[in-house]
Amino acid sequence: MPLAGEASPPTDPARPALMLLVASAFELMAAVVLCSTGTCDGLNAYAVSVGAVSTCLSIAVLVALRHDDAFPSVVLDLLPHTAAFLLVWWLFGWLVLTFVRPFAGLCNGFFACWAALVAAIWLVRALLPSAHG
């Protein structure tokens, strides 16, 4: 265990990518349930798009990490940029969805947004050496 002030060892990026995938899928399911019981416009539609985009990109990141030898280096060079995009994506999604609506109260979507934000931060720390420490 590192002492105070020491940087922790780098994490395998597949772990935060998998956590982000699970959290994104849960947020997407919660948003789809909201859309099926009421209207699917405004922030409810935004909640669906946040979960859908994040789920698709998380799958792409996991596939690229798992089969890194099958992809050209250009695709692998995009992984840190994708992680940074997902962090910004979830930062705005987390702010709007949990502090405005539809997940302002304690529910599955609320906890999924928080978990996705934490996973996105963890993924950036794992893929971007400059963000580590």
VEXDREN-2710 file (C-alpha; in Angstrom, 1 decimal):
% VEXDREN-2710
k/r/px/py/pz
1/MET/0.0/0.0/0.0
2/PRO/1.5/3.4/-1.0
3/LEU/2.3/5.9/1.7
4/ALA/0.8/9.4/1.7
5/GLY/2.1/11.4/-1.2
6/GLU/3.1/8.3/-3.2
7/ALA/1.4/7.5/-6.5
8/SER/-0.5/4.2/-6.6
9/PRO/0.5/1.7/-9.2
10/PRO/-1.3/1.9/-12.6
11/THR/-4.5/0.0/-12.9
12/ASP/-5.5/-2.4/-15.7
13/PRO/-7.7/-0.2/-17.8
14/ALA/-10.1/-3.1/-18.5
15/ARG/-11.5/-2.9/-14.9
16/PRO/-12.7/0.7/-15.1
17/ALA/-13.9/0.1/-18.6
18/LEU/-16.0/-2.8/-17.5
19/MET/-17.3/-0.9/-14.5
20/LEU/-18.2/2.0/-16.9
21/LEU/-20.0/-0.4/-19.2
22/VAL/-22.1/-1.9/-16.3
23/ALA/-22.9/1.5/-14.9
24/SER/-23.8/2.9/-18.3
25/ALA/-26.1/-0.1/-19.0
26/PHE/-27.9/0.4/-15.7
27/GLU/-28.4/4.1/-16.3
28/LEU/-29.6/3.3/-19.8
29/MET/-32.1/0.8/-18.5
30/ALA/-33.4/3.3/-15.8
31/ALA/-33.8/5.9/-18.5
32/VAL/-35.6/3.6/-20.8
33/VAL/-38.0/2.7/-18.0
34/LEU/-38.7/6.4/-17.5
35/CYS/-39.4/6.8/-21.2
36/SER/-41.7/3.8/-21.3
37/THR/-43.8/5.1/-18.4
38/GLY/-44.0/8.7/-19.5
39/THR/-42.9/11.0/-22.2
40/CYS/-39.6/10.6/-23.8
41/ASP/-38.5/14.1/-24.5
42/GLY/-36.3/16.7/-22.9
43/LEU/-34.2/15.4/-20.1
44/ASN/-35.6/11.9/-20.3
45/ALA/-34.4/11.6/-23.9
46/TYR/-31.1/13.1/-22.8
47/ALA/-30.8/10.4/-20.1
48/VAL/-31.3/7.7/-22.8
49/SER/-28.6/9.3/-25.0
50/VAL/-26.1/9.6/-22.2
51/GLY/-26.5/5.9/-21.4
52/ALA/-26.5/4.7/-25.0
53/VAL/-23.4/6.6/-26.1
54/SER/-21.5/5.6/-23.0
55/THR/-22.5/1.9/-23.4
56/CYS/-21.4/1.8/-27.0
57/LEU/-18.1/3.5/-26.4
58/SER/-17.4/1.3/-23.3
59/ILE/-17.9/-1.8/-25.4
60/ALA/-15.6/-0.3/-28.1
61/VAL/-12.9/0.4/-25.4
62/LEU/-13.2/-3.1/-23.9
63/VAL/-12.9/-4.7/-27.3
64/ALA/-9.9/-2.6/-28.2
65/LEU/-8.2/-3.4/-24.9
66/ARG/-9.0/-7.1/-25.2
67/HIS/-7.9/-7.5/-28.8
68/ASP/-5.2/-4.9/-29.0
69/ASP/-3.0/-7.0/-31.3
70/ALA/-5.8/-7.1/-33.9
71/PHE/-6.2/-3.3/-34.2
72/PRO/-3.9/-0.8/-35.9
73/SER/-2.0/1.5/-33.6
74/VAL/-4.1/4.4/-34.7
75/VAL/-7.1/2.9/-33.0
76/LEU/-5.2/2.2/-29.8
77/ASP/-3.8/5.7/-29.8
78/LEU/-7.4/6.9/-29.7
79/LEU/-8.2/5.1/-26.4
80/PRO/-6.9/7.9/-24.1
81/HIS/-9.0/10.5/-26.1
82/THR/-12.0/8.2/-25.8
83/ALA/-11.5/8.0/-22.1
84/ALA/-11.2/11.8/-21.8
85/PHE/-14.4/12.2/-23.9
86/LEU/-16.3/9.7/-21.6
87/LEU/-15.1/11.7/-18.6
88/VAL/-16.5/14.9/-20.0
89/TRP/-19.6/13.1/-21.2
90/TRP/-20.3/11.7/-17.8
91/LEU/-19.4/14.9/-16.0
92/PHE/-22.1/16.8/-17.8
93/GLY/-24.5/13.8/-17.7
94/TRP/-23.9/13.4/-13.9
95/LEU/-24.5/17.1/-13.3
96/VAL/-27.7/17.3/-15.3
97/LEU/-29.2/13.9/-14.5
98/THR/-28.6/13.9/-10.8
99/PHE/-29.0/17.5/-9.8
100/VAL/-31.8/18.6/-12.2
101/ARG/-33.8/15.6/-13.2
102/PRO/-34.8/12.8/-13.9
103/PHE/-32.5/11.0/-11.3
104/ALA/-32.5/13.8/-8.7
105/GLY/-33.9/11.4/-6.1
106/LEU/-32.3/8.2/-4.8
107/CYS/-33.0/5.5/-7.5
108/ASN/-31.1/3.1/-9.7
109/GLY/-30.3/5.9/-12.3
110/PHE/-28.9/8.1/-9.6
111/PHE/-26.5/5.5/-8.3
112/ALA/-25.6/4.4/-11.9
113/CYS/-24.7/8.0/-12.8
114/TRP/-22.4/8.3/-9.8
115/ALA/-20.8/4.9/-10.5
116/ALA/-20.3/5.9/-14.2
117/LEU/-18.6/9.1/-13.2
118/VAL/-16.2/7.3/-10.8
119/ALA/-15.5/4.7/-13.5
120/ALA/-14.8/7.4/-16.1
121/ILE/-12.3/9.1/-13.7
122/TRP/-10.7/5.7/-13.0
123/LEU/-10.5/5.0/-16.8
124/VAL/-8.8/8.3/-17.5
125/ARG/-6.3/7.7/-14.7
126/ALA/-5.6/4.2/-16.1
127/LEU/-5.2/5.3/-19.8
128/LEU/-3.6/8.8/-19.5
129/PRO/-0.2/8.8/-17.8
130/SER/-0.3/12.5/-17.4
131/ALA/-3.5/12.3/-15.3
132/HIS/-1.9/9.8/-13.0
133/GLY/-0.7/11.3/-9.7
END
